[in-house]
Every structure is written in C-alpha cells, then in structure tokens.
Amino acid sequence: MDLLPLDQALREAARQLTAAGVGPARAEAEVLVAHLTGRSRGEVVADAVLGRPAPQGLAALVARRALREPLQHLTGTAPFRDIELLVGPGVFVPRPETEQVAEVAVRSARQVLAEHGRVVVVDLCAGSAAIALAVEAEVPGAVVHAVELDAEAVAWARRNLDRRGSDVRLVRADARTALRDLDGTVDVVVSNPPYIPGDAVPRDPEVRDHDPQVALYGLGPDGLTVPRGVIGAAARLLRPGGVLVMEHAEVQASAVRRAVEASGVFVDVRTLPDLTGRDRMVVARVGRRHVKDSPP
C-alpha cells in the first residue's frame, strides 16, 4: 500500500477498514495519512487528486486500525472542542457527546464571570483534563481545578496541561473528598464520571478493549456509585446558586435526577440532551440550604 499512488492507497485502506467494521473508513484513512505526513486532511485530499505517492507506514497503521485499535491511539491525539489533546493507552479518549457537557459548563461559568467578575470551576474525574482545559480556554480568567485519582490518567492530564502552558490546578485525589479547602466556594462543578454498570460491557472494541476500566465502570448494580459520590462532592463544594453539570448514560436520566434530588441540596434539577437528542447530562443548582460538608 505504501508504494501505491495516494488515491489508490486511500481506496484500499477504506476497503480494509470497512471490512473490519470501522467507519467512516475513507475519512479515517485520510486522518492516518495526515498524521504520517504532517499535512491537513484537506491537503491530503488534494495530494490524492494530484497523484502523489502514499506515505511509508500507512499499511501498518491501517492494519492496526482494522484490528480496532483506537484511531486516537494511532495518532496520539484527540480533538475536543477547540483544543487538541494528547491521548493514548491509560486514559479515556474524550467523546463528542462530552463536548456538550463542556458547553453547558462554559456557559454557566461565563454567566458567573459576567455577574461577579470571577468564577471558580472544578472538573471532577478529569481524565485527560479535556473539560478543564476547554473551560480555561473558553472562559478567560476562570480559576479551574481538575481532580483525577488514576495515576495513568493524571500523567496524561499533566502532559496536556504542560503542553498548553495551562494554569489549571491538577490534583490527584478521590473526587468524593478532594479540595476540601474549597468547600462552599465553587461556582461550577462539572464531571464526566465513570457510569457504566458492571454487566453492561461496551460493544465497540475501541472502548471495551482499550479505554481504562476505571474510566468506564461506575460501580454498583446501576453503575451510579461513582456518580453519586460526585453529586455528594458537588453538594459540598458548590456555593449557594452554584451549578452541577454531570454526564450520564441515556438510560440513567431518571435515576440520576433522583440521586441529585435526594441530596436535599439541589433545586432546578434538569436533564439535558446531547447533540443527538439523547438524555446525557444532569444540570442542577444549589438552593439556599447548602450542606457545608457532605459525607463521601
């Protein structure tokens, strides 16, 4: 494949990827060529039209992708809103649906900043620091904290923060008990915690076989043990009027709302959809009765 004209190589790569159940196959093949050549996808398309040769190494990458190794692991990067993240084995690859969770957090933070001149945001179960970095980039002046327990994920988050020269405060800690020095002072808590039940194994090999289990499974029969811990932490951290934004699975919407309401702290509890219209996040505001210190 590497000795073929680029257009022919792309067609062959797309054929192999389609046969392996990967799609959109042609687009992914173009991304792999862009990664190998350092050119944009648009330039790759033009190179194919002009009859340029395929780059060396394409066949090997296509073979790995056909085995369902994540595209982001092959390129070493993942797009998230307007930033590019470093990712690889040991950290959850951020998904497009989480970009809408970040959007709600960004809007909430911007509103607080406009009204009060300052805003404090906490990203719990931060993983690669995708949400934390998006908030920092899109809400200039925001004070952002990121909390992650898993050592490998923390290492990836640190790489991403250092790469961008970020001022996000990264803390390796249990989300349930972290940042007690901020209790009752945070404006926005945002989280994409693990929430998959233990018996609901993902179908996609890229997720099932390559994303770290600690980032997938939320523990307990309903997968909501970790999310309930995040809710408790948010109740402790948020000031009166502060906002919680948390991702969950579509089928968990009612159970998550009940868990948020059961805290006795939150009001205006709502379920919001992702860009495909699926119920994928809970949004709530702390009422006047604020619990200063909730048990983990």
Secondary structure, 3 states (H helix, E strand, C coil): CCCCEHHHHHHHHHHHHHHCCCCCHHHHHHHHHHHHHCCCHHHHHHHHHCCCECCCCHHHHHHHHHCCCCHHHHHCEEEECCEEEECCCCCCCCCHHHHHHHHHHHHHHHHHHHHHCCCEEEEECCCCCHHHHHHHHHCCCCEEEEEECCHHHHHHHHHHHHHHCCCCEEEECCCCCCCHHHCCCEEEEEECCCCECCCCCCCCHHHHCCCCHHHCECCCCCCCHHHHHHHHHHHHHEEEEEEEEEECCHHHHHHHHHHHHHCCCEEEEEEEECCCCCEEEEEEEECCCCCCCCCC
